[in-house]
């Protein structure tokens, strides 16, 4: 038996409360494709039975499991050309000059999903900025889903995944083939660290960042939650740092903590002095 409109409304509210992910009613079918594993975990035979368990027992671990299952996990290596071009030609050279005395660089890939963005940054640093091999460099990837964080930590990707956005020369140079999978080399993996973090909840202990990539996630958040996220991100950033959002996202309608800049065909943000 299929879920009712009331069941779907309950699930949408649950996901919104747990993760600030605003799911449109037109996408209710996603619950039927993504929640069967959660239903099985709960001992339910279908999603409708799962809703009954959620309503009756209020089990926190299942609330979180539902929210994680409905998280948007679309990603690829070097996703969108313009931001990575701007990073390589403008932002990273500026940051390297600023941080040369300390020889320390911290980058946050927020909502990093299965890790392709973080590893893309690591490849870019290794490929175009070899002096950083002597620096203290750390790329921190965070996501609300423990499942995708565990996947990112393995550094192993299927053929379909490495065929999406990853240049062949970088695949050969920075990955080792193991059967039908490709594994990120140890040098890049040492640069990357992955943590579970909910952008709409208190963040785990993290360093102050020089560069934050918060791309293609805020468009799923309600206005009020976007403002809260920007405030938390601002507190994690150095005064002379940089913030990059997704192509369809902007900060101006949600916060006054950042000023926008435009260069190399790409918008990015700088924190207003604290």
C-alpha positions in Angstrom: 0.0 0.0 0.0 1.4 3.4 -1.0 2.0 6.3 1.4 -0.8 8.9 1.7 -0.3 12.6 1.2 -0.3 13.0 5.0 2.6 10.4 5.2 4.6 12.3 2.6 4.0 15.6 4.4 5.2 14.1 7.7 8.3 12.8 6.0 9.1 16.2 4.4 8.7 17.9 7.8 10.9 15.3 9.4 13.7 15.8 6.9 13.4 19.6 7.1 13.7 19.5 10.9 16.6 17.1 10.9 18.7 18.5 8.0 17.0 21.8 6.7 16.6 20.0 3.4 13.4 21.4 1.9 11.8 18.7 -0.3 9.1 19.8 -2.7 5.9 17.8 -2.8 6.6 17.1 -6.5 9.5 15.0 -5.5 7.6 12.7 -3.1 8.5 9.7 -5.2 12.1 10.0 -3.9 10.9 8.7 -0.6 9.8 5.5 -2.3 13.2 5.0 -3.9 15.5 6.1 -1.1 13.8 4.9 2.1 13.3 1.1 1.6 16.7 0.4 3.2 15.8 2.5 6.2 12.4 0.6 6.4 14.3 -2.7 6.4 16.6 -1.4 9.1 13.5 -0.6 11.2 11.9 -4.0 10.6 9.2 -2.5 8.4 8.0 -4.1 5.2 7.5 -0.8 3.3 7.8 3.0 3.6 4.2 3.3 4.9 5.0 0.9 7.8 8.2 2.9 8.4 6.1 6.1 8.8 3.9 4.4 11.4 7.0 3.4 13.4 8.4 6.9 13.1 5.2 8.4 14.3 4.6 6.0 17.2 8.1 5.4 18.6 10.0 8.6 17.7 13.3 6.8 17.4 16.1 9.3 17.0 18.4 7.0 15.1 15.7 6.4 12.4 15.0 10.1 12.2 18.6 10.7 11.3 18.7 7.7 8.9 15.7 9.1 7.0 17.3 12.5 6.8 20.6 11.1 5.6 18.9 8.9 3.0 17.2 12.0 1.5 20.3 14.1 1.3 21.2 15.2 -2.2 24.5 13.4 -3.0 25.0 14.5 -6.6 28.7 15.2 -7.2 31.6 14.6 -9.6 35.3 15.4 -10.0 36.1 19.0 -10.9 32.3 19.8 -11.0 31.8 23.0 -13.0 34.7 24.4 -14.9 34.7 28.1 -14.0 35.1 27.8 -10.2 38.1 25.5 -10.5 39.6 27.7 -13.1 39.2 30.7 -10.8 40.7 28.8 -7.9 43.7 27.8 -10.0 44.5 31.2 -11.6 43.4 33.7 -9.0 42.3 32.6 -5.5 44.9 29.9 -4.7 47.8 32.0 -5.9 46.6 34.9 -3.7 46.2 32.6 -0.7 49.6 31.0 -1.2 51.2 34.5 -1.1 49.3 35.4 2.0 50.1 32.2 3.8 53.7 31.8 2.7 55.2 33.0 6.0 53.3 30.3 8.0 53.3 27.7 5.1 49.9 26.5 6.4 46.7 26.2 4.3 43.3 25.0 5.5 40.4 24.3 3.0 36.8 23.2 3.9 34.7 21.3 1.4 31.3 21.6 3.1 28.6 19.2 2.0 31.4 17.2 0.4 29.3 14.1 -0.3 31.5 11.1 -1.5 34.6 13.2 -1.6 35.2 14.1 -5.2 35.4 17.8 -4.6 38.0 17.4 -1.8 40.1 15.1 -3.9 39.8 17.4 -6.9 41.2 20.2 -4.7 44.1 18.0 -3.6 44.9 17.1 -7.2 44.9 20.7 -8.2 47.2 21.7 -5.4 49.6 18.9 -6.2 49.5 19.5 -10.0 49.8 23.3 -10.1 51.4 24.3 -6.8 54.2 21.8 -6.1 55.8 24.1 -3.5 52.9 23.1 -1.2 54.4 19.7 -0.8 56.6 21.3 1.9 53.6 23.0 3.6 51.1 22.0 6.2 48.0 21.6 4.0 44.7 20.0 5.0 41.4 19.7 3.1 38.5 19.0 5.4 35.3 17.5 3.8 32.1 17.4 5.8 28.6 15.9 5.1 25.5 15.1 7.1 25.6 11.5 5.8 27.8 9.1 7.6 27.5 6.7 4.7 28.9 9.1 2.1 31.7 10.2 4.6 32.7 6.5 5.0 32.8 6.2 1.3 34.9 9.3 0.9 37.4 8.0 3.4 38.0 4.9 1.4 39.2 7.0 -1.6 37.9 4.3 -3.9 35.7 5.1 -6.9 34.0 3.1 -9.6 34.7 3.5 -13.3 31.5 5.5 -13.8 32.6 7.9 -11.1 36.1 8.5 -12.4 34.7 9.0 -15.9 32.7 12.0 -14.7 34.9 15.1 -14.9 38.3 13.6 -14.2 40.9 14.1 -16.9 42.6 10.9 -18.1 46.1 12.1 -17.3 45.1 12.9 -13.7 43.4 9.5 -13.3 46.6 7.8 -14.4 48.8 10.1 -12.3 46.9 10.2 -9.0 44.9 6.9 -8.9 45.8 3.2 -8.8 43.6 0.7 -10.5 42.3 -2.2 -8.4 39.9 -4.4 -10.4 36.9 -2.4 -11.4 37.8 0.4 -9.0 40.3 3.2 -8.8 42.0 4.3 -5.5 43.3 7.7 -4.7 47.0 7.7 -4.1 48.3 7.9 -0.5 49.7 11.4 -0.9 46.4 12.9 -1.8 44.5 10.9 0.8 46.9 12.2 3.5 45.8 15.8 2.5 42.1 15.1 3.0 40.1 14.5 6.2 36.4 13.7 6.3 34.0 14.3 9.1 30.3 14.0 9.7 28.7 17.4 10.2 25.2 18.9 9.9 25.4 22.4 8.6 22.3 23.3 10.5 23.5 22.0 13.9 26.5 22.8 16.1 29.6 22.1 14.0 32.4 19.7 15.2 35.7 21.2 16.3 37.5 22.4 13.2 40.3 24.9 12.4 39.9 28.4 10.9 39.7 28.1 7.2 41.4 30.0 4.4 39.0 28.8 1.7 35.5 27.4 2.0 33.6 25.7 -0.8 29.9 25.6 0.0 28.5 24.6 -3.3 25.2 23.3 -4.5 23.7 22.8 -1.1 22.1 26.0 0.1 19.5 26.0 -2.7 17.8 23.2 -0.8 17.6 25.2 2.4 14.8 27.5 3.6 15.8 31.2 3.9 16.2 31.2 7.7 18.4 28.2 7.7 20.6 29.7 5.0 21.2 32.7 7.2 22.2 30.5 10.1 24.6 28.5 7.9 26.3 31.6 6.6 26.8 32.8 10.2 28.4 29.5 11.2 30.6 29.5 8.1 31.7 33.1 8.7 32.9 32.2 12.2 35.0 29.4 10.8 36.8 31.6 8.3 39.9 33.7 8.5 39.5 37.4 7.9 41.3 37.3 4.5 39.8 34.1 3.3 37.5 33.2 0.4 34.1 31.6 0.0 32.7 29.9 -3.1 29.1 29.0 -3.6 27.3 27.0 -6.4 26.5 28.6 -9.7 22.8 29.0 -8.8 23.5 30.3 -5.2 24.2 33.7 -3.8 24.8 35.1 -0.3 23.4 38.6 -0.7 19.8 37.7 0.0 20.6 35.7 3.2 23.4 37.5 5.0 25.4 40.8 5.2 28.5 39.0 6.4 30.2 38.7 3.0 31.0 41.0 0.1 30.8 39.6 -3.4 33.7 39.8 -6.0 33.8 38.9 -9.6 36.8 37.7 -11.6 37.7 35.2 -14.3 34.0 34.7 -15.1 33.1 33.6 -11.6 31.6 35.1 -8.4 33.1 34.5 -5.0 32.9 36.0 -1.6 35.1 37.6 1.1 34.1 38.0 4.7 33.4 41.4 6.0 36.1 42.4 8.6 35.2 41.0 12.0 
